[in-house]
Amino acid sequence: MIPPCLPTFLSAVLLCAATAADPALVPPAAEGADGTAVRVLIETMVIDRRGTWSAGTDQADLVPGAAGVLTKSITLEARDGRRTKEPIEVTARLVPGVAEPGGPACSLALSIETRAAAAKPGKTHAAGAAPAGAAARPLGSVSSTFALADGEERLVDAYVSPKTGSKVAFRVRCGEARHDEDDRHEMVSIDLEVERRVEGEAPSIIGDQRLVALLGREVSATVSDHTTLAAAGGEDEPARYRRERLDLTLSPVVTVAGKLQIEVRVDGEVATVGATGAAASHPIRKTEVFLVGPLEPRSFEIVLPGSAAEGWTDLHFLVQIRARF
């Protein structure tokens, strides 16, 4: 495995919700700014006297901008009569970028450095050999940047030995990072707040709930409200009202490098209803994905234009979440 990037799970702790007066209320995040966590798999392939063989497959979940490091110790064997051996250490550093929606599953910057394996402690040294404990000698380095679709593979040459004629390559794949079902069932506490802002009306909190979900599972909440509107033709006309309903589904997907990936999906409707029961409907469909730290607030906005004929315009729902994991 790639130790610095293994998921770390923390115990769930209940969290106090924000209020309308909370100075920590944050503006909406830029769409797609966080990106999503990716699962990277690397198989180390070796070609030497023994033929083509695998030195093992390693995997890790990584978040955009954070590096994962893989180090492999391999002893290469030449095809010569003496079966010359060359112990090496290959270190790969991977940094995923932010994948665009609808684009490749991941984009990776990969840098590889190969060094001679450090000398083992001993009483004597051959003539010209490095003393025990000396720093490993660099043999070469390569860098590559590429994008992969889900399930696509890329074979990247890591090292070609001038001493033994052997070769080391990395077979790289990537896909969506998800919580493994055989892992421990960790709880995530999520505070959800929905604030409504409408032109000509005072801002108000219409939803303020604390939810608890299992990591890798989803949890749902419904926020609904209605507001009486001025009559269309004056005081003698029947009253109208605005009906609001938001069905929210929150999915804490995976924890990676101290971050939680959480998906927030909103389905719903805002309708203007008159005395006849006829409604002017505005459907709501929106999904956002965030990578957040514990207690880090994130928000996004849903904007509906409305119309003067309906009695309201410029309706905004500000959805904010905070999580402890």
TORKE-866308 format. One record per residue (C-alpha): y, z, x; residue number from 1. Coordinates in Angstrom, 3 decimals, decimal comma. Each point is the difference from the previous one (the first is absolute). Layout:
N
<pt><v>Y</v><w>Z</w><u>X</u><resi>NUM</resi></pt>
...
//
This chain:
325
<pt><v>0,000</v><w>0,000</w><u>0,000</u><resi>1</resi></pt>
<pt><v>3,654</v><w>-0,247</w><u>0,963</u><resi>2</resi></pt>
<pt><v>0,950</v><w>3,697</w><u>0,223</u><resi>3</resi></pt>
<pt><v>3,827</v><w>-0,046</w><u>-0,389</u><resi>4</resi></pt>
<pt><v>-0,251</v><w>-1,839</w><u>-3,298</u><resi>5</resi></pt>
<pt><v>-2,792</v><w>1,767</w><u>-1,837</u><resi>6</resi></pt>
<pt><v>1,114</v><w>1,216</w><u>-3,440</u><resi>7</resi></pt>
<pt><v>1,046</v><w>3,648</w><u>-0,167</u><resi>8</resi></pt>
<pt><v>-0,302</v><w>1,780</w><u>-3,350</u><resi>9</resi></pt>
<pt><v>2,021</v><w>3,075</w><u>-0,918</u><resi>10</resi></pt>
<pt><v>-0,629</v><w>2,421</w><u>-2,853</u><resi>11</resi></pt>
<pt><v>1,867</v><w>-0,666</w><u>-3,223</u><resi>12</resi></pt>
<pt><v>2,891</v><w>2,354</w><u>-0,797</u><resi>13</resi></pt>
<pt><v>2,017</v><w>0,012</w><u>-3,215</u><resi>14</resi></pt>
<pt><v>3,506</v><w>-1,384</w><u>0,349</u><resi>15</resi></pt>
<pt><v>3,186</v><w>0,746</w><u>-1,940</u><resi>16</resi></pt>
<pt><v>1,525</v><w>-2,986</w><u>-1,767</u><resi>17</resi></pt>
<pt><v>3,496</v><w>-1,293</w><u>0,739</u><resi>18</resi></pt>
<pt><v>2,740</v><w>0,350</w><u>-2,596</u><resi>19</resi></pt>
<pt><v>2,874</v><w>-2,230</w><u>-0,991</u><resi>20</resi></pt>
<pt><v>2,334</v><w>2,082</w><u>2,136</u><resi>21</resi></pt>
<pt><v>-2,294</v><w>-0,088</w><u>3,016</u><resi>22</resi></pt>
<pt><v>2,063</v><w>-1,243</w><u>2,965</u><resi>23</resi></pt>
<pt><v>-3,208</v><w>-1,376</w><u>1,539</u><resi>24</resi></pt>
<pt><v>-0,282</v><w>-2,661</w><u>-2,723</u><resi>25</resi></pt>
<pt><v>-0,384</v><w>-3,155</w><u>2,044</u><resi>26</resi></pt>
<pt><v>1,057</v><w>-3,560</w><u>-0,775</u><resi>27</resi></pt>
<pt><v>-2,756</v><w>-2,526</w><u>-0,692</u><resi>28</resi></pt>
<pt><v>-1,915</v><w>-1,239</w><u>3,031</u><resi>29</resi></pt>
<pt><v>0,222</v><w>-3,659</w><u>0,962</u><resi>30</resi></pt>
<pt><v>-2,876</v><w>-1,900</w><u>-1,593</u><resi>31</resi></pt>
<pt><v>-2,907</v><w>-0,414</w><u>2,388</u><resi>32</resi></pt>
<pt><v>1,745</v><w>2,032</w><u>2,734</u><resi>33</resi></pt>
<pt><v>-2,964</v><w>2,280</w><u>0,732</u><resi>34</resi></pt>
<pt><v>-2,814</v><w>-2,506</w><u>0,031</u><resi>35</resi></pt>
<pt><v>-3,553</v><w>1,264</w><u>-0,462</u><resi>36</resi></pt>
<pt><v>-2,643</v><w>1,607</w><u>2,180</u><resi>37</resi></pt>
<pt><v>-2,632</v><w>-2,346</w><u>1,416</u><resi>38</resi></pt>
<pt><v>-3,547</v><w>0,594</w><u>1,188</u><resi>39</resi></pt>
<pt><v>-0,608</v><w>-1,680</w><u>3,350</u><resi>40</resi></pt>
<pt><v>-3,517</v><w>-0,592</w><u>1,349</u><resi>41</resi></pt>
<pt><v>-0,620</v><w>-0,984</w><u>3,625</u><resi>42</resi></pt>
<pt><v>-3,365</v><w>-1,060</w><u>1,369</u><resi>43</resi></pt>
<pt><v>-0,142</v><w>-0,088</w><u>3,806</u><resi>44</resi></pt>
<pt><v>-1,999</v><w>-3,034</w><u>1,180</u><resi>45</resi></pt>
<pt><v>-1,323</v><w>-0,366</w><u>3,555</u><resi>46</resi></pt>
<pt><v>-1,451</v><w>-3,056</w><u>1,761</u><resi>47</resi></pt>
<pt><v>-1,743</v><w>0,756</w><u>3,318</u><resi>48</resi></pt>
<pt><v>-3,456</v><w>-0,157</w><u>1,628</u><resi>49</resi></pt>
<pt><v>-1,508</v><w>1,600</w><u>-3,125</u><resi>50</resi></pt>
<pt><v>1,308</v><w>-2,785</w><u>-2,234</u><resi>51</resi></pt>
<pt><v>2,413</v><w>0,493</w><u>-2,891</u><resi>52</resi></pt>
<pt><v>-0,086</v><w>3,549</w><u>-1,330</u><resi>53</resi></pt>
<pt><v>2,109</v><w>2,435</w><u>-1,971</u><resi>54</resi></pt>
<pt><v>1,449</v><w>3,128</w><u>1,585</u><resi>55</resi></pt>
<pt><v>0,624</v><w>1,490</w><u>-3,444</u><resi>56</resi></pt>
<pt><v>2,255</v><w>-0,302</w><u>-3,046</u><resi>57</resi></pt>
<pt><v>2,944</v><w>2,336</w><u>-0,557</u><resi>58</resi></pt>
<pt><v>2,327</v><w>0,317</w><u>-2,968</u><resi>59</resi></pt>
<pt><v>3,199</v><w>1,825</w><u>-0,912</u><resi>60</resi></pt>
<pt><v>2,592</v><w>0,043</w><u>-2,771</u><resi>61</resi></pt>
<pt><v>3,488</v><w>-0,773</w><u>1,309</u><resi>62</resi></pt>
<pt><v>3,490</v><w>-0,014</w><u>-1,498</u><resi>63</resi></pt>
<pt><v>2,667</v><w>-2,579</w><u>0,863</u><resi>64</resi></pt>
<pt><v>1,845</v><w>0,804</w><u>3,198</u><resi>65</resi></pt>
<pt><v>-2,427</v><w>2,702</w><u>1,172</u><resi>66</resi></pt>
<pt><v>-2,319</v><w>-0,827</w><u>2,891</u><resi>67</resi></pt>
<pt><v>-3,750</v><w>0,451</w><u>0,091</u><resi>68</resi></pt>
<pt><v>-1,705</v><w>0,193</w><u>3,407</u><resi>69</resi></pt>
<pt><v>-3,609</v><w>-0,876</w><u>0,807</u><resi>70</resi></pt>
<pt><v>-1,546</v><w>0,615</w><u>3,437</u><resi>71</resi></pt>
<pt><v>-3,422</v><w>-1,376</w><u>0,966</u><resi>72</resi></pt>
<pt><v>-1,913</v><w>0,685</w><u>3,213</u><resi>73</resi></pt>
<pt><v>-2,342</v><w>-2,852</w><u>0,885</u><resi>74</resi></pt>
<pt><v>-2,147</v><w>-0,824</w><u>3,023</u><resi>75</resi></pt>
<pt><v>-0,207</v><w>-3,742</w><u>0,561</u><resi>76</resi></pt>
<pt><v>-2,951</v><w>-1,517</w><u>1,848</u><resi>77</resi></pt>
<pt><v>0,186</v><w>-3,211</w><u>2,040</u><resi>78</resi></pt>
<pt><v>-2,552</v><w>-2,790</w><u>-0,079</u><resi>79</resi></pt>
<pt><v>-0,404</v><w>0,069</w><u>3,793</u><resi>80</resi></pt>
<pt><v>-3,155</v><w>1,137</w><u>1,734</u><resi>81</resi></pt>
<pt><v>1,420</v><w>3,422</w><u>0,773</u><resi>82</resi></pt>
<pt><v>0,941</v><w>0,577</w><u>-3,631</u><resi>83</resi></pt>
<pt><v>3,449</v><w>1,126</w><u>1,055</u><resi>84</resi></pt>
<pt><v>1,395</v><w>2,585</w><u>-2,381</u><resi>85</resi></pt>
<pt><v>3,674</v><w>0,411</w><u>-0,939</u><resi>86</resi></pt>
<pt><v>0,990</v><w>3,071</w><u>-2,021</u><resi>87</resi></pt>
<pt><v>3,227</v><w>-0,607</w><u>-1,923</u><resi>88</resi></pt>
<pt><v>2,152</v><w>1,704</w><u>-2,619</u><resi>89</resi></pt>
<pt><v>1,621</v><w>-2,172</w><u>-2,683</u><resi>90</resi></pt>
<pt><v>2,846</v><w>1,443</w><u>-2,081</u><resi>91</resi></pt>
<pt><v>1,290</v><w>-1,786</w><u>-3,108</u><resi>92</resi></pt>
<pt><v>3,249</v><w>1,003</w><u>-1,707</u><resi>93</resi></pt>
<pt><v>0,506</v><w>-1,300</w><u>-3,556</u><resi>94</resi></pt>
<pt><v>3,227</v><w>0,168</w><u>-1,998</u><resi>95</resi></pt>
<pt><v>-0,112</v><w>-1,414</w><u>-3,564</u><resi>96</resi></pt>
<pt><v>3,101</v><w>-1,512</w><u>-1,531</u><resi>97</resi></pt>
<pt><v>1,165</v><w>0,111</w><u>-3,618</u><resi>98</resi></pt>
<pt><v>-2,091</v><w>-2,470</w><u>-1,996</u><resi>99</resi></pt>
<pt><v>1,964</v><w>-2,006</w><u>-2,557</u><resi>100</resi></pt>
<pt><v>-1,243</v><w>0,097</w><u>-3,625</u><resi>101</resi></pt>
<pt><v>-2,301</v><w>-2,958</w><u>-0,604</u><resi>102</resi></pt>
<pt><v>-0,213</v><w>-0,696</w><u>3,748</u><resi>103</resi></pt>
<pt><v>-2,650</v><w>0,808</w><u>2,637</u><resi>104</resi></pt>
<pt><v>-1,945</v><w>3,248</w><u>-0,256</u><resi>105</resi></pt>
<pt><v>1,488</v><w>1,130</w><u>3,303</u><resi>106</resi></pt>
<pt><v>2,087</v><w>-1,092</w><u>2,957</u><resi>107</resi></pt>
<pt><v>-0,901</v><w>1,585</w><u>3,331</u><resi>108</resi></pt>
<pt><v>1,592</v><w>0,262</w><u>3,430</u><resi>109</resi></pt>
<pt><v>-2,879</v><w>0,526</w><u>2,429</u><resi>110</resi></pt>
<pt><v>0,404</v><w>0,872</w><u>3,675</u><resi>111</resi></pt>
<pt><v>-3,016</v><w>0,488</w><u>2,268</u><resi>112</resi></pt>
<pt><v>-0,169</v><w>1,477</w><u>3,482</u><resi>113</resi></pt>
<pt><v>-3,095</v><w>0,051</w><u>2,202</u><resi>114</resi></pt>
<pt><v>-0,436</v><w>2,336</w><u>2,960</u><resi>115</resi></pt>
<pt><v>-2,745</v><w>0,729</w><u>2,467</u><resi>116</resi></pt>
<pt><v>-1,784</v><w>3,131</w><u>-1,132</u><resi>117</resi></pt>
<pt><v>1,230</v><w>3,104</w><u>1,829</u><resi>118</resi></pt>
<pt><v>-2,186</v><w>1,111</w><u>2,895</u><resi>119</resi></pt>
<pt><v>-2,338</v><w>2,883</w><u>-0,757</u><resi>120</resi></pt>
<pt><v>0,286</v><w>3,181</w><u>2,073</u><resi>121</resi></pt>
<pt><v>-2,202</v><w>-0,063</w><u>3,086</u><resi>122</resi></pt>
<pt><v>-0,315</v><w>1,317</w><u>3,541</u><resi>123</resi></pt>
<pt><v>0,341</v><w>-3,322</w><u>1,839</u><resi>124</resi></pt>
<pt><v>1,663</v><w>-3,370</w><u>-0,537</u><resi>125</resi></pt>
<pt><v>-0,916</v><w>-3,460</w><u>1,141</u><resi>126</resi></pt>
<pt><v>2,372</v><w>-1,608</w><u>2,446</u><resi>127</resi></pt>
<pt><v>3,108</v><w>-1,191</w><u>-1,849</u><resi>128</resi></pt>
<pt><v>-1,024</v><w>1,678</w><u>-3,278</u><resi>129</resi></pt>
<pt><v>2,497</v><w>1,993</w><u>-2,016</u><resi>130</resi></pt>
<pt><v>-0,351</v><w>3,776</w><u>0,374</u><resi>131</resi></pt>
<pt><v>-1,505</v><w>1,975</w><u>-2,882</u><resi>132</resi></pt>
<pt><v>2,456</v><w>0,581</w><u>-2,823</u><resi>133</resi></pt>
<pt><v>2,283</v><w>-2,842</w><u>1,090</u><resi>134</resi></pt>
<pt><v>1,840</v><w>-1,921</w><u>-2,727</u><resi>135</resi></pt>
<pt><v>-1,954</v><w>-2,927</w><u>-1,436</u><resi>136</resi></pt>
<pt><v>1,013</v><w>-3,356</w><u>1,456</u><resi>137</resi></pt>
<pt><v>1,534</v><w>-2,505</w><u>-2,489</u><resi>138</resi></pt>
<pt><v>-1,932</v><w>-3,254</w><u>-0,265</u><resi>139</resi></pt>
<pt><v>1,951</v><w>-1,920</w><u>-2,652</u><resi>140</resi></pt>
<pt><v>1,748</v><w>0,060</w><u>-3,347</u><resi>141</resi></pt>
<pt><v>0,472</v><w>-2,297</w><u>-2,989</u><resi>142</resi></pt>
<pt><v>2,149</v><w>0,111</w><u>-3,142</u><resi>143</resi></pt>
<pt><v>-0,371</v><w>-1,742</w><u>-3,319</u><resi>144</resi></pt>
<pt><v>1,663</v><w>0,015</w><u>-3,431</u><resi>145</resi></pt>
<pt><v>-1,766</v><w>-1,438</w><u>-3,033</u><resi>146</resi></pt>
<pt><v>-0,470</v><w>0,300</w><u>-3,764</u><resi>147</resi></pt>
<pt><v>-3,321</v><w>0,274</w><u>-1,835</u><resi>148</resi></pt>
<pt><v>-1,023</v><w>-0,522</w><u>-3,586</u><resi>149</resi></pt>
<pt><v>-2,301</v><w>2,563</w><u>-1,594</u><resi>150</resi></pt>
<pt><v>-3,434</v><w>-0,423</w><u>1,624</u><resi>151</resi></pt>
<pt><v>1,225</v><w>-2,557</w><u>2,567</u><resi>152</resi></pt>
<pt><v>-1,057</v><w>0,462</w><u>3,648</u><resi>153</resi></pt>
<pt><v>1,808</v><w>-0,672</w><u>3,272</u><resi>154</resi></pt>
<pt><v>-1,733</v><w>-0,025</w><u>3,401</u><resi>155</resi></pt>
<pt><v>2,392</v><w>1,113</w><u>2,734</u><resi>156</resi></pt>
<pt><v>-0,946</v><w>-0,245</w><u>3,690</u><resi>157</resi></pt>
<pt><v>0,561</v><w>3,364</w><u>1,672</u><resi>158</resi></pt>
<pt><v>-1,245</v><w>-0,487</w><u>3,564</u><resi>159</resi></pt>
<pt><v>-1,717</v><w>-2,625</w><u>2,160</u><resi>160</resi></pt>
<pt><v>-1,362</v><w>1,481</w><u>3,213</u><resi>161</resi></pt>
<pt><v>0,536</v><w>-1,955</w><u>3,245</u><resi>162</resi></pt>
<pt><v>-2,525</v><w>2,346</w><u>1,633</u><resi>163</resi></pt>
<pt><v>-2,991</v><w>-0,394</w><u>-2,312</u><resi>164</resi></pt>
<pt><v>0,961</v><w>-2,989</w><u>-2,173</u><resi>165</resi></pt>
<pt><v>-0,485</v><w>2,207</w><u>-3,059</u><resi>166</resi></pt>
<pt><v>2,239</v><w>-0,028</w><u>-3,065</u><resi>167</resi></pt>
<pt><v>1,214</v><w>2,553</w><u>-2,553</u><resi>168</resi></pt>
<pt><v>1,488</v><w>-0,999</w><u>-3,369</u><resi>169</resi></pt>
<pt><v>1,070</v><w>1,794</w><u>-3,162</u><resi>170</resi></pt>
<pt><v>-1,030</v><w>-1,236</w><u>-3,428</u><resi>171</resi></pt>
<pt><v>2,791</v><w>1,243</w><u>-2,297</u><resi>172</resi></pt>
<pt><v>-0,082</v><w>0,289</w><u>-3,790</u><resi>173</resi></pt>
<pt><v>2,229</v><w>1,818</w><u>-2,453</u><resi>174</resi></pt>
<pt><v>0,193</v><w>0,868</w><u>-3,667</u><resi>175</resi></pt>
<pt><v>1,458</v><w>2,435</w><u>-2,462</u><resi>176</resi></pt>
<pt><v>-0,155</v><w>3,674</w><u>0,952</u><resi>177</resi></pt>
<pt><v>-1,639</v><w>2,098</w><u>-2,705</u><resi>178</resi></pt>
<pt><v>-1,248</v><w>3,559</w><u>-0,301</u><resi>179</resi></pt>
<pt><v>-3,719</v><w>0,144</w><u>0,781</u><resi>180</resi></pt>
<pt><v>-1,949</v><w>1,478</w><u>-2,885</u><resi>181</resi></pt>
<pt><v>-2,282</v><w>1,951</w><u>2,336</u><resi>182</resi></pt>
<pt><v>2,982</v><w>1,879</w><u>1,439</u><resi>183</resi></pt>
<pt><v>1,034</v><w>3,384</w><u>-1,345</u><resi>184</resi></pt>
<pt><v>1,633</v><w>-0,013</w><u>-3,434</u><resi>185</resi></pt>
<pt><v>3,590</v><w>0,865</w><u>0,895</u><resi>186</resi></pt>
<pt><v>2,634</v><w>0,826</w><u>-2,586</u><resi>187</resi></pt>
<pt><v>3,515</v><w>-1,438</w><u>-0,008</u><resi>188</resi></pt>
<pt><v>2,824</v><w>1,670</w><u>-1,922</u><resi>189</resi></pt>
<pt><v>2,684</v><w>-2,399</w><u>-1,273</u><resi>190</resi></pt>
<pt><v>3,302</v><w>0,850</w><u>-1,642</u><resi>191</resi></pt>
<pt><v>1,233</v><w>-2,808</w><u>-2,221</u><resi>192</resi></pt>
<pt><v>3,531</v><w>-0,297</w><u>-1,326</u><resi>193</resi></pt>
<pt><v>1,498</v><w>-2,730</w><u>-2,189</u><resi>194</resi></pt>
<pt><v>3,754</v><w>-0,131</w><u>-0,470</u><resi>195</resi></pt>
<pt><v>1,728</v><w>-2,290</w><u>-2,508</u><resi>196</resi></pt>
<pt><v>3,426</v><w>-1,457</w><u>0,640</u><resi>197</resi></pt>
<pt><v>1,699</v><w>-2,179</w><u>-2,591</u><resi>198</resi></pt>
<pt><v>3,505</v><w>-1,396</w><u>-0,033</u><resi>199</resi></pt>
<pt><v>2,108</v><w>2,168</w><u>-2,311</u><resi>200</resi></pt>
<pt><v>-2,574</v><w>2,823</w><u>-0,177</u><resi>201</resi></pt>
<pt><v>-0,417</v><w>3,156</w><u>2,089</u><resi>202</resi></pt>
<pt><v>-2,918</v><w>-0,128</w><u>2,503</u><resi>203</resi></pt>
<pt><v>-2,995</v><w>2,008</w><u>-1,122</u><resi>204</resi></pt>
<pt><v>-3,439</v><w>0,996</w><u>1,270</u><resi>205</resi></pt>
<pt><v>-2,570</v><w>-1,277</w><u>-2,499</u><resi>206</resi></pt>
<pt><v>-3,076</v><w>0,815</w><u>2,048</u><resi>207</resi></pt>
<pt><v>-0,765</v><w>2,858</w><u>2,412</u><resi>208</resi></pt>
<pt><v>-3,670</v><w>0,717</w><u>0,640</u><resi>209</resi></pt>
<pt><v>-2,300</v><w>1,397</w><u>2,644</u><resi>210</resi></pt>
<pt><v>-3,246</v><w>-1,938</w><u>0,396</u><resi>211</resi></pt>
<pt><v>-3,103</v><w>0,666</w><u>2,074</u><resi>212</resi></pt>
<pt><v>-2,353</v><w>-2,792</w><u>1,042</u><resi>213</resi></pt>
<pt><v>-3,042</v><w>-0,449</w><u>2,198</u><resi>214</resi></pt>
<pt><v>0,662</v><w>-2,123</w><u>3,053</u><resi>215</resi></pt>
<pt><v>-1,284</v><w>-3,478</w><u>-0,774</u><resi>216</resi></pt>
<pt><v>0,243</v><w>0,525</w><u>-3,780</u><resi>217</resi></pt>
<pt><v>2,849</v><w>-0,653</w><u>-2,419</u><resi>218</resi></pt>
<pt><v>1,873</v><w>2,271</w><u>-2,382</u><resi>219</resi></pt>
<pt><v>2,120</v><w>-1,034</w><u>-2,999</u><resi>220</resi></pt>
<pt><v>3,066</v><w>1,263</w><u>-1,832</u><resi>221</resi></pt>
<pt><v>2,059</v><w>-1,277</w><u>-2,940</u><resi>222</resi></pt>
<pt><v>3,749</v><w>0,434</w><u>-0,345</u><resi>223</resi></pt>
<pt><v>1,597</v><w>-0,839</w><u>-3,347</u><resi>224</resi></pt>
<pt><v>3,348</v><w>0,569</w><u>-1,703</u><resi>225</resi></pt>
<pt><v>2,307</v><w>-1,487</w><u>-2,608</u><resi>226</resi></pt>
<pt><v>3,777</v><w>-0,204</w><u>-0,287</u><resi>227</resi></pt>
<pt><v>2,052</v><w>-0,520</w><u>-3,174</u><resi>228</resi></pt>
<pt><v>2,353</v><w>-2,967</w><u>0,276</u><resi>229</resi></pt>
<pt><v>3,197</v><w>-0,887</w><u>-1,799</u><resi>230</resi></pt>
<pt><v>-0,500</v><w>-2,108</w><u>-3,138</u><resi>231</resi></pt>
<pt><v>0,411</v><w>-3,702</w><u>0,562</u><resi>232</resi></pt>
<pt><v>2,597</v><w>-0,589</w><u>-2,726</u><resi>233</resi></pt>
<pt><v>1,807</v><w>3,339</w><u>-0,133</u><resi>234</resi></pt>
<pt><v>-0,612</v><w>3,366</w><u>-1,676</u><resi>235</resi></pt>
<pt><v>-1,204</v><w>-1,548</w><u>-3,260</u><resi>236</resi></pt>
<pt><v>-2,846</v><w>-1,834</w><u>1,724</u><resi>237</resi></pt>
<pt><v>-3,420</v><w>1,621</w><u>0,562</u><resi>238</resi></pt>
<pt><v>-0,452</v><w>1,794</w><u>3,330</u><resi>239</resi></pt>
<pt><v>-2,060</v><w>-1,415</w><u>2,824</u><resi>240</resi></pt>
<pt><v>-1,811</v><w>1,634</w><u>2,876</u><resi>241</resi></pt>
<pt><v>-1,359</v><w>-0,919</w><u>3,418</u><resi>242</resi></pt>
<pt><v>-3,677</v><w>0,805</w><u>0,522</u><resi>243</resi></pt>
<pt><v>-1,204</v><w>0,528</w><u>3,571</u><resi>244</resi></pt>
<pt><v>-3,526</v><w>0,368</w><u>1,320</u><resi>245</resi></pt>
<pt><v>-1,193</v><w>-0,073</w><u>3,613</u><resi>246</resi></pt>
<pt><v>-3,703</v><w>0,318</w><u>0,867</u><resi>247</resi></pt>
<pt><v>-0,286</v><w>0,948</w><u>3,669</u><resi>248</resi></pt>
<pt><v>-3,144</v><w>-0,162</w><u>2,119</u><resi>249</resi></pt>
<pt><v>0,132</v><w>1,625</w><u>3,439</u><resi>250</resi></pt>
<pt><v>-2,729</v><w>-0,703</w><u>2,550</u><resi>251</resi></pt>
<pt><v>-0,062</v><w>1,949</w><u>3,287</u><resi>252</resi></pt>
<pt><v>-1,980</v><w>-2,566</w><u>1,992</u><resi>253</resi></pt>
<pt><v>-0,548</v><w>1,369</w><u>3,503</u><resi>254</resi></pt>
<pt><v>1,508</v><w>2,275</w><u>2,643</u><resi>255</resi></pt>
<pt><v>0,612</v><w>-1,486</w><u>3,435</u><resi>256</resi></pt>
<pt><v>1,780</v><w>1,518</w><u>3,012</u><resi>257</resi></pt>
<pt><v>1,691</v><w>2,660</w><u>-2,103</u><resi>258</resi></pt>
<pt><v>1,085</v><w>-2,461</w><u>-2,691</u><resi>259</resi></pt>
<pt><v>-1,200</v><w>-0,404</w><u>-3,569</u><resi>260</resi></pt>
<pt><v>-0,198</v><w>-3,476</w><u>-1,507</u><resi>261</resi></pt>
<pt><v>0,740</v><w>0,299</w><u>-3,699</u><resi>262</resi></pt>
<pt><v>0,192</v><w>-2,734</w><u>-2,614</u><resi>263</resi></pt>
<pt><v>2,174</v><w>0,496</w><u>-3,078</u><resi>264</resi></pt>
<pt><v>-0,529</v><w>-2,393</w><u>-2,917</u><resi>265</resi></pt>
<pt><v>2,253</v><w>-0,004</w><u>-3,071</u><resi>266</resi></pt>
<pt><v>-0,776</v><w>-1,745</w><u>-3,289</u><resi>267</resi></pt>
<pt><v>2,088</v><w>0,496</w><u>-3,074</u><resi>268</resi></pt>
<pt><v>2,635</v><w>-1,225</w><u>-2,403</u><resi>269</resi></pt>
<pt><v>3,555</v><w>0,615</w><u>-1,114</u><resi>270</resi></pt>
<pt><v>0,715</v><w>-1,171</w><u>-3,553</u><resi>271</resi></pt>
<pt><v>3,064</v><w>0,045</w><u>-2,227</u><resi>272</resi></pt>
<pt><v>-1,115</v><w>0,868</w><u>-3,533</u><resi>273</resi></pt>
<pt><v>2,130</v><w>-0,477</w><u>-3,110</u><resi>274</resi></pt>
<pt><v>-0,335</v><w>1,176</w><u>-3,601</u><resi>275</resi></pt>
<pt><v>-2,177</v><w>-2,989</w><u>-0,855</u><resi>276</resi></pt>
<pt><v>-2,430</v><w>0,972</w><u>2,715</u><resi>277</resi></pt>
<pt><v>0,584</v><w>-3,225</w><u>1,950</u><resi>278</resi></pt>
<pt><v>0,095</v><w>0,651</w><u>3,763</u><resi>279</resi></pt>
<pt><v>1,512</v><w>-1,771</w><u>2,962</u><resi>280</resi></pt>
<pt><v>-2,565</v><w>0,705</w><u>2,711</u><resi>281</resi></pt>
<pt><v>0,386</v><w>0,235</w><u>3,788</u><resi>282</resi></pt>
<pt><v>-3,406</v><w>0,354</w><u>1,746</u><resi>283</resi></pt>
<pt><v>-0,302</v><w>1,931</w><u>3,275</u><resi>284</resi></pt>
<pt><v>-2,424</v><w>-0,952</w><u>2,781</u><resi>285</resi></pt>
<pt><v>0,595</v><w>1,310</w><u>3,505</u><resi>286</resi></pt>
<pt><v>-2,093</v><w>1,152</w><u>2,968</u><resi>287</resi></pt>
<pt><v>1,179</v><w>1,671</w><u>3,204</u><resi>288</resi></pt>
<pt><v>-1,958</v><w>1,157</w><u>3,062</u><resi>289</resi></pt>
<pt><v>1,327</v><w>2,671</w><u>2,362</u><resi>290</resi></pt>
<pt><v>-1,095</v><w>1,597</w><u>3,270</u><resi>291</resi></pt>
<pt><v>1,422</v><w>3,516</w><u>-0,111</u><resi>292</resi></pt>
<pt><v>-0,167</v><w>3,254</w><u>1,908</u><resi>293</resi></pt>
<pt><v>-0,490</v><w>3,391</w><u>-1,691</u><resi>294</resi></pt>
<pt><v>2,936</v><w>0,837</w><u>-2,289</u><resi>295</resi></pt>
<pt><v>1,717</v><w>-3,294</w><u>0,874</u><resi>296</resi></pt>
<pt><v>1,754</v><w>-1,277</w><u>-3,156</u><resi>297</resi></pt>
<pt><v>-0,223</v><w>-3,670</w><u>-0,944</u><resi>298</resi></pt>
<pt><v>1,432</v><w>-1,785</w><u>-3,008</u><resi>299</resi></pt>
<pt><v>0,279</v><w>-3,411</w><u>-1,577</u><resi>300</resi></pt>
<pt><v>2,074</v><w>-1,410</w><u>-2,820</u><resi>301</resi></pt>
<pt><v>-0,865</v><w>-1,893</w><u>-3,171</u><resi>302</resi></pt>
<pt><v>2,966</v><w>-1,917</w><u>-1,418</u><resi>303</resi></pt>
<pt><v>0,244</v><w>-1,458</w><u>-3,500</u><resi>304</resi></pt>
<pt><v>3,135</v><w>-1,961</w><u>-0,977</u><resi>305</resi></pt>
<pt><v>0,014</v><w>0,515</w><u>-3,784</u><resi>306</resi></pt>
<pt><v>2,816</v><w>-1,625</w><u>-1,977</u><resi>307</resi></pt>
<pt><v>3,148</v><w>0,917</w><u>-1,887</u><resi>308</resi></pt>
<pt><v>-1,723</v><w>-1,117</w><u>-3,215</u><resi>309</resi></pt>
<pt><v>-2,689</v><w>2,668</w><u>0,556</u><resi>310</resi></pt>
<pt><v>2,586</v><w>2,724</w><u>0,559</u><resi>311</resi></pt>
<pt><v>-0,814</v><w>0,707</w><u>3,674</u><resi>312</resi></pt>
<pt><v>0,171</v><w>-1,738</w><u>3,368</u><resi>313</resi></pt>
<pt><v>-0,832</v><w>0,713</w><u>3,635</u><resi>314</resi></pt>
<pt><v>-2,938</v><w>2,393</w><u>-0,487</u><resi>315</resi></pt>
<pt><v>-1,474</v><w>1,491</w><u>3,195</u><resi>316</resi></pt>
<pt><v>-3,093</v><w>2,161</w><u>0,435</u><resi>317</resi></pt>
<pt><v>-0,161</v><w>1,719</w><u>3,384</u><resi>318</resi></pt>
<pt><v>-3,590</v><w>1,053</w><u>0,786</u><resi>319</resi></pt>
<pt><v>-0,357</v><w>2,537</w><u>2,815</u><resi>320</resi></pt>
<pt><v>-3,111</v><w>1,560</w><u>1,547</u><resi>321</resi></pt>
<pt><v>-0,731</v><w>2,734</w><u>2,531</u><resi>322</resi></pt>
<pt><v>-3,472</v><w>0,880</w><u>1,258</u><resi>323</resi></pt>
<pt><v>-1,761</v><w>2,762</w><u>1,909</u><resi>324</resi></pt>
<pt><v>-3,301</v><w>-0,839</w><u>1,654</u><resi>325</resi></pt>
//
